[in-house]
Amino acid sequence: MKNDAGMLVFDRCVMNAVPSEENIVVGVSLLNMSWEDTKGLPSQILMTAPRKALLDKAQAEQAIVVKAF
């Protein structure tokens, strides 16, 4: 899931709208057809990270927390 975490690294002009002490959160709901076998697969993925850490490429990847539900 670390490859998907790149979604949280936005353009600086977009990030400027969020105060530096706030977190950026991206949630994704995974929709499946009724006939699909989804055992063991998440239905939602939530990625969070402090805005300040995302602006620093060295810290960004380690700062991102990914949870699957």
C-alpha positions as CSV (number, residue, x, y, z in Angstrom):
1,M,0.0,0.0,0.0
2,K,3.0,2.3,0.3
3,N,2.8,3.0,-3.5
4,D,-0.7,4.3,-3.1
5,A,0.4,6.7,-0.4
6,G,1.8,9.0,-3.2
7,M,-1.8,10.4,-3.4
8,L,-1.1,12.3,-0.2
9,V,1.8,14.3,-1.7
10,F,0.0,17.3,-3.3
11,D,1.1,20.4,-5.1
12,R,2.3,23.1,-2.7
13,C,-0.4,25.5,-3.8
14,V,-3.1,23.0,-2.8
15,M,-1.4,22.3,0.5
16,N,-1.2,26.0,1.4
17,A,-5.0,26.0,2.0
18,V,-4.4,23.6,4.9
19,P,-2.8,24.9,8.1
20,S,0.6,23.4,8.8
21,E,-0.6,21.8,12.2
22,E,-3.5,20.0,10.5
23,N,-3.5,16.5,9.0
24,I,-4.3,15.5,5.4
25,V,-6.7,12.6,5.2
26,V,-7.7,10.6,2.1
27,G,-10.3,7.9,2.4
28,V,-11.2,5.4,-0.4
29,S,-14.1,3.0,-0.5
30,L,-13.6,-0.1,-2.6
31,L,-16.8,-1.2,-4.3
32,N,-17.2,-4.8,-5.3
33,M,-19.8,-6.8,-7.2
34,S,-21.9,-9.1,-5.2
35,W,-20.4,-12.2,-7.0
36,E,-16.8,-11.2,-6.1
37,D,-15.0,-13.1,-3.3
38,T,-13.8,-10.3,-1.0
39,K,-12.7,-12.4,2.0
40,G,-9.6,-10.9,3.4
41,L,-9.8,-7.7,1.3
42,P,-10.5,-4.3,2.8
43,S,-13.6,-2.4,1.9
44,Q,-12.1,1.0,2.9
45,I,-8.5,2.4,3.0
46,L,-7.7,5.5,5.0
47,M,-4.4,7.4,4.6
48,T,-3.4,10.2,7.0
49,A,-0.3,12.3,7.5
50,P,0.6,15.7,9.0
51,R,0.7,18.4,6.4
52,K,4.1,19.6,7.6
53,A,5.6,16.2,7.1
54,L,4.2,15.8,3.5
55,L,6.0,19.0,2.4
56,D,9.4,17.4,3.2
57,K,10.1,14.6,0.8
58,A,12.5,12.9,3.3
59,Q,9.8,12.6,5.9
60,A,6.7,12.1,3.7
61,E,6.8,8.4,3.2
62,Q,7.5,7.6,6.8
63,A,4.8,10.0,8.0
64,I,1.9,8.4,6.1
65,V,-0.2,6.0,8.1
66,V,-2.4,3.6,6.1
67,K,-5.3,1.7,7.7
68,A,-7.5,-0.8,5.9
69,F,-11.0,-1.6,7.2
